[in-house]
């Protein structure tokens, strides 16, 4: 950055300390909720494939089973094309958020996703559907990384985890909604149109939503600070303070004096591999690779796993819907405990919970046993999701937050590309126990990597935690 473009520092409490002292307010909840609206559609898209899988196969577009990664007719290719798009966006293009700003990426990526979703709903050729899925993955990957950075930088340190995990209570309602819509629509063809197409088309409404929620969203003051735009950062924080103070009807508490100024520095890719950040980069990369094995290895294959356990197609969709109703409950658990228990230990605990539930699901044959263990896995999966998003974003400084979170998150997209093929092969060769052996190994990797090497983050200023 040109040194001449950097505005001089102001005297008095810095804007970061002023953000960190903000008390709870409906205004901040509203800001987080509006950003989370983008995340709702992302998770709708992320989890929808498992619920419409039967409809895609019934339509003759895809087929279940193992095979070549280059066969576009395999259902696994439908999954992999989306995750490949996410891999490209998170590993290659995440720097755009660090350079262009959080608010701009929030709006643009949602519009691209909306257009891609509409194309998927209209197409019938599996190759072109996969191309559209790839484009949707590009947009969703960008949105996920951007929104984690956006919320992390807008909220105070004492409730950072709570605000972010609270947003996932809303975001994760996308999972039961998509499951219930699939249960209602996939077995039928309303107006002569295949039910799965209706489910996909509903996701395309995100482009309309973004036109309403983007208005009035402030840019991240932390992002403005590190780009030397101090006057803008001052105006944003002053506006937030005024709204919160007017709502509470009393003066705000004094800012703390232990929050350092953010240096005007655009950062570089190499910084995440420096002596200080490399252990964090490795630890959270291992976590990201492993968590997807459980989250998507289970969710995308629930209908098929249940059919293998002896349930018919209609019942498998109904059981799937019941299991994923626990998604927002998992996020509620994360929100309740987010500031009460260190977030790293919650990640370890949920990994153990998923492993235990997997053993019961693979060995159970009664409806009650399978449903109870499936619910336990769903609870653990979604609790883990709601906690790892704030945790990962806390590990890196604002100047490289999006690209570092993007790079580490991209390892989850690597495993996402392959997990559908691995799960299909294990399911065909060994049945549900084979799939859950893979999930158990992944959870063990999380317990070791995060439990041993993960730093504590609760209640610490971002600038102190990640200087």
NORRAWO-V551335 format. One record per backbone hydrogen bond with DSSP energy under -1.0 kcal/mol. CO is the residue of the C=O (numbers start at 1). NH is the residue of the N-H. If there is no record, write none. Layout:
BEGIN
co & nh
CO & NH
CO & NH
END
This chain:
BEGIN
co & nh
2 & 5
3 & 6
14 & 18
15 & 19
16 & 20
17 & 21
19 & 22
25 & 29
26 & 30
27 & 31
28 & 32
29 & 33
30 & 34
31 & 35
32 & 36
35 & 38
36 & 40
37 & 41
38 & 42
39 & 43
40 & 44
41 & 45
42 & 46
43 & 47
44 & 48
48 & 51
48 & 52
52 & 56
53 & 57
54 & 58
55 & 59
56 & 61
56 & 62
57 & 60
63 & 75
68 & 71
71 & 74
73 & 63
74 & 77
75 & 79
76 & 80
77 & 81
79 & 83
80 & 84
81 & 85
82 & 86
83 & 87
84 & 88
85 & 89
86 & 90
87 & 91
88 & 92
93 & 96
95 & 99
96 & 100
97 & 101
101 & 105
102 & 106
103 & 107
104 & 108
105 & 109
107 & 111
108 & 112
109 & 113
110 & 114
111 & 115
112 & 116
113 & 117
114 & 118
115 & 119
116 & 120
117 & 121
118 & 122
119 & 123
125 & 129
126 & 130
127 & 131
128 & 132
129 & 133
130 & 134
131 & 135
132 & 136
133 & 137
134 & 138
135 & 139
136 & 140
137 & 141
138 & 142
139 & 143
140 & 144
141 & 145
142 & 146
143 & 147
144 & 148
145 & 149
146 & 150
147 & 151
148 & 152
149 & 153
151 & 154
151 & 155
157 & 160
159 & 163
160 & 164
161 & 165
162 & 166
163 & 167
166 & 169
167 & 171
168 & 172
170 & 173
171 & 174
172 & 175
173 & 177
174 & 178
175 & 179
176 & 180
177 & 181
178 & 182
179 & 183
180 & 184
181 & 185
182 & 186
185 & 188
188 & 195
189 & 192
190 & 193
194 & 197
194 & 198
195 & 199
196 & 200
197 & 201
198 & 202
201 & 204
202 & 205
203 & 206
204 & 207
205 & 208
205 & 209
206 & 210
209 & 212
209 & 213
210 & 214
214 & 217
220 & 224
221 & 225
222 & 226
224 & 229
225 & 228
226 & 265
228 & 7
228 & 230
229 & 233
230 & 234
231 & 235
232 & 236
233 & 237
234 & 238
235 & 239
236 & 240
237 & 241
238 & 242
239 & 243
240 & 244
241 & 245
242 & 246
243 & 247
244 & 248
245 & 249
263 & 265
268 & 271
269 & 272
270 & 273
271 & 274
274 & 278
277 & 281
278 & 282
279 & 283
280 & 284
281 & 285
282 & 286
283 & 287
284 & 288
285 & 289
286 & 290
287 & 291
288 & 292
291 & 295
292 & 296
292 & 297
294 & 298
295 & 299
296 & 300
301 & 305
302 & 306
303 & 307
304 & 308
305 & 309
306 & 311
307 & 310
312 & 316
313 & 317
314 & 318
315 & 319
316 & 320
317 & 321
318 & 322
319 & 323
320 & 324
323 & 326
324 & 327
326 & 330
327 & 331
328 & 332
329 & 333
330 & 334
331 & 335
332 & 336
333 & 337
334 & 338
337 & 341
342 & 346
343 & 347
344 & 348
345 & 349
346 & 350
347 & 351
348 & 352
349 & 353
350 & 354
351 & 355
352 & 356
353 & 357
354 & 358
355 & 359
356 & 360
357 & 361
358 & 362
359 & 363
360 & 364
366 & 370
367 & 371
368 & 372
369 & 373
370 & 374
371 & 375
372 & 376
373 & 377
374 & 378
375 & 379
376 & 380
377 & 381
378 & 382
379 & 383
380 & 384
381 & 385
382 & 386
383 & 387
384 & 388
385 & 389
387 & 391
388 & 392
389 & 393
390 & 394
397 & 400
400 & 404
401 & 405
402 & 406
403 & 407
404 & 408
405 & 409
406 & 410
408 & 411
409 & 412
410 & 414
411 & 415
412 & 416
413 & 417
414 & 418
415 & 419
418 & 422
419 & 423
420 & 424
421 & 425
422 & 426
423 & 427
424 & 428
425 & 429
426 & 430
431 & 434
431 & 435
432 & 436
433 & 437
434 & 438
435 & 439
436 & 440
437 & 441
438 & 442
439 & 443
440 & 444
441 & 445
442 & 446
443 & 447
444 & 448
445 & 449
446 & 450
447 & 451
448 & 452
449 & 453
450 & 454
457 & 460
461 & 465
462 & 466
END
